[in-house]
Amino acid sequence: MTDSAIEVLSLSVSRGKQEVLRDISFALPPGSVTGLLGPSGSGKTTLLRAIVGVQRIRSGTVTVLGRPAGTAELRRQVGYVTQQPSVYGDLTIRQNARYFAKIQGTGAASAEAAIRDVGLADIADRMVDALSGGQRARVSLACALLAHPAVLVLDEPTVGLDPVLRRDIWTRFHTLADAGTTLLVSSHVMDEADRCERLLLLRDGRLLADETPDDLRAATGAPNLEDAFLRLILQQAGDSDDRKVLA
């Protein structure tokens, strides 16, 4: 798996006595769009934090672009969009984008393009503090896109967006992947799963599946991905009950 952009092996994370992630392993190829799906509280954000190197882990390894997650060499190669916007509220959308463009050395034209890509061109001169939560999240996404990272990790970036804008942003994600960027996008909305090339399904800190959407439907015999996820959950519950009986 040396050609993997992201490689996670036997990763476990605990908070106090609570086990948040349990023996997670997977590898993502370069230039791909992977969806990390699961209900709230399943461990998605913790896993993303481990990949970008800001999460203390109990055991296992996380490697990004051939280096341990969080190493200094990865800072300009890995982009991370959190659920909480990470932009300046006392600047306008355009000022934020141009500031981050200057830091990244990409220029004002790139800033304007990023603003257009997230559907904020009409209000680019509005102060970020005056925006809705969804609009602020889009500003953060625009600023992350300016860095042209080799790996882009996004924590529920489409929450609160209308269907047309969600479609346009997912199109942008695939354009980035075609250019070589590896994207890992978390969501708890199952209708976004079909927009991904492959899926990681997480529940209660366990990885239930690592499949393409078509393979997941075929493996479970489900007509859609939501039913496939439910069947995996029921199967896991059945296996757990069997282990209790055998014990």
C-alpha positions in Angstrom: 0.0 0.0 0.0 3.0 2.3 -0.5 1.2 4.1 -3.3 -1.7 5.1 -1.0 -2.3 8.8 -0.3 -3.8 7.9 3.1 -3.1 4.7 5.0 -4.7 3.9 8.3 -3.6 0.7 10.1 -5.2 -0.7 13.3 -6.2 2.8 14.5 -7.8 3.0 17.9 -8.7 6.2 19.8 -10.1 6.5 23.4 -11.4 9.3 25.5 -11.1 8.3 29.1 -12.7 4.9 29.3 -14.7 5.4 26.1 -13.4 3.7 22.9 -14.2 6.2 20.1 -12.5 4.3 17.2 -11.9 0.6 17.3 -9.1 -1.0 15.2 -9.8 1.0 12.0 -7.8 0.1 8.8 -8.1 1.3 5.2 -6.0 2.9 2.4 -7.1 5.5 -0.1 -5.5 5.9 -3.5 -4.4 9.2 -4.9 -6.8 11.2 -7.0 -10.0 9.7 -5.5 -13.2 10.9 -3.8 -14.1 8.8 -0.7 -17.1 9.3 1.4 -16.9 8.8 5.2 -20.5 8.1 6.2 -22.2 7.4 9.5 -24.6 8.8 12.0 -23.7 11.6 14.4 -21.4 10.2 17.1 -20.0 7.4 15.1 -16.5 8.7 15.2 -16.2 10.5 11.8 -14.7 13.7 13.1 -12.2 11.9 15.4 -11.0 9.8 12.4 -10.6 12.9 10.3 -8.6 14.6 13.1 -6.3 11.6 13.3 -5.7 11.8 9.6 -4.7 15.5 9.7 -2.6 14.8 12.8 -4.4 16.7 15.5 -5.9 13.8 17.4 -4.1 11.8 20.1 -4.3 8.1 19.2 -4.1 5.1 21.5 -2.7 2.6 19.0 -2.1 2.1 15.3 -0.6 4.3 12.6 -1.8 6.9 10.2 0.3 7.8 7.2 -0.4 10.6 4.7 1.6 10.9 1.5 4.1 8.5 2.9 4.7 10.4 6.1 3.3 10.1 9.6 0.1 12.2 10.0 0.7 15.7 11.4 4.4 16.0 10.4 5.6 19.5 9.5 6.2 18.5 5.8 2.5 17.9 5.4 1.3 21.3 6.4 1.2 22.7 2.9 0.1 19.4 1.4 -3.0 18.6 3.5 -6.1 20.8 3.6 -8.7 20.5 6.4 -12.2 22.0 6.4 -13.7 21.6 9.9 -17.4 21.8 10.8 -16.7 25.1 12.5 -15.7 27.8 10.1 -12.0 28.8 10.3 -12.0 32.3 8.7 -11.9 35.9 10.0 -15.3 37.3 10.9 -14.2 40.9 10.7 -13.2 40.6 7.1 -15.4 40.2 4.0 -15.6 37.0 2.0 -13.4 38.5 -0.7 -10.8 39.8 1.9 -10.6 36.4 3.5 -10.1 34.7 0.1 -7.5 37.1 -1.0 -5.7 36.9 2.3 -5.4 33.1 2.1 -4.6 33.3 -1.6 -1.7 35.6 -0.8 -0.4 33.2 1.9 -0.6 30.3 -0.6 0.9 32.4 -3.4 -2.0 31.8 -5.8 -3.2 35.4 -6.5 -6.4 37.4 -6.6 -7.8 35.6 -9.7 -7.7 32.3 -7.8 -9.5 33.9 -4.9 -12.3 35.1 -7.1 -12.6 31.7 -8.7 -12.8 30.0 -5.3 -15.6 32.4 -4.3 -17.5 31.5 -7.5 -17.0 27.8 -7.0 -18.8 27.9 -3.6 -21.6 30.2 -4.8 -20.8 33.3 -2.9 -19.8 35.7 -5.8 -23.0 37.8 -5.4 -22.2 38.6 -1.7 -18.4 38.6 -1.8 -18.1 42.0 -0.1 -20.3 41.0 2.8 -18.6 40.7 6.2 -18.2 37.1 7.4 -19.8 37.9 10.8 -23.0 38.9 8.9 -23.3 35.5 7.2 -25.4 32.5 8.0 -23.6 29.3 9.4 -23.8 27.6 6.0 -22.4 30.6 4.2 -19.5 30.9 6.6 -18.8 27.2 6.0 -18.6 27.9 2.3 -16.1 30.7 2.9 -13.9 28.2 4.8 -14.2 25.7 1.9 -13.3 28.4 -0.6 -10.1 29.3 1.4 -9.2 25.6 1.7 -9.4 25.2 -2.1 -6.9 28.0 -2.7 -4.1 25.9 -1.3 -4.4 23.2 -4.0 -3.6 20.5 -1.5 -2.6 17.0 -2.4 -5.0 15.7 0.2 -8.2 17.5 1.2 -10.1 16.4 4.3 -13.6 17.8 4.7 -15.9 17.4 7.7 -19.5 17.6 6.5 -18.9 20.5 4.1 -22.4 20.4 2.5 -24.5 20.7 5.6 -27.3 23.3 5.1 -26.6 23.8 1.4 -29.4 23.7 -1.2 -29.5 20.8 -3.7 -28.1 22.8 -6.6 -25.1 24.1 -4.7 -24.4 20.7 -3.3 -24.4 19.3 -6.8 -22.0 22.0 -8.0 -19.6 21.5 -5.0 -19.5 17.7 -5.6 -18.7 18.4 -9.2 -15.9 20.6 -8.0 -14.6 17.8 -5.7 -14.4 15.4 -8.7 -12.6 18.0 -10.8 -10.0 18.3 -8.0 -9.7 14.5 -7.9 -9.2 14.3 -11.7 -6.3 16.7 -11.2 -4.7 14.4 -8.6 -6.1 15.6 -5.2 -7.3 12.9 -2.8 -10.5 13.9 -1.0 -12.1 12.4 2.1 -15.5 13.8 2.7 -17.6 13.0 5.8 -21.4 13.2 5.8 -24.3 11.7 7.6 -26.5 12.2 4.5 -26.9 8.9 2.7 -28.0 10.5 -0.6 -24.4 11.9 -1.0 -23.0 8.4 -0.9 -23.6 7.8 -4.6 -21.5 10.9 -5.4 -18.4 9.1 -4.1 -16.1 6.6 -5.8 -15.9 4.5 -2.7 -17.4 4.5 0.8 -16.2 4.1 4.3 -19.2 3.3 6.6 -18.6 4.0 10.2 -20.8 3.1 13.2 -20.0 3.1 16.9 -16.4 3.6 16.1 -16.2 0.5 13.9 -15.6 0.4 10.1 -18.6 -1.6 8.7 -17.6 -1.4 5.1 -15.0 -0.2 2.7 -16.6 -0.6 -0.7 -17.6 1.2 -3.9 -21.3 2.1 -3.9 -22.1 -0.6 -6.5 -20.1 -3.3 -4.6 -21.9 -2.4 -1.4 -25.3 -2.7 -3.0 -24.3 -6.0 -4.6 -22.8 -7.4 -1.3 -26.0 -6.6 0.7 -28.6 -7.2 -2.0 -30.0 -3.8 -1.1 -31.8 -1.6 -3.7 -30.2 1.6 -2.4 -27.3 2.6 -0.2 -29.4 3.6 2.8 -30.9 0.1 2.9 -27.4 -1.4 2.4 -26.2 0.5 5.5 -29.2 -0.7 7.5 -28.5 -4.3 6.5 -24.9 -4.0 7.6 -26.0 -2.6 11.0 -28.4 -5.5 11.5 -25.7 -8.0 10.4 -23.3 -6.5 12.9 -25.9 -6.6 15.7 -26.6 -10.3 14.8 -22.9 -11.2 14.9 -22.5 -9.4 18.3 -25.4 -11.5 19.7 -23.9 -14.7 18.3 -20.6 -13.9 20.1 -22.4 -13.3 23.4 -24.1 -16.7 23.0 -20.8 -18.5 22.2 -19.2 -16.8 25.2 
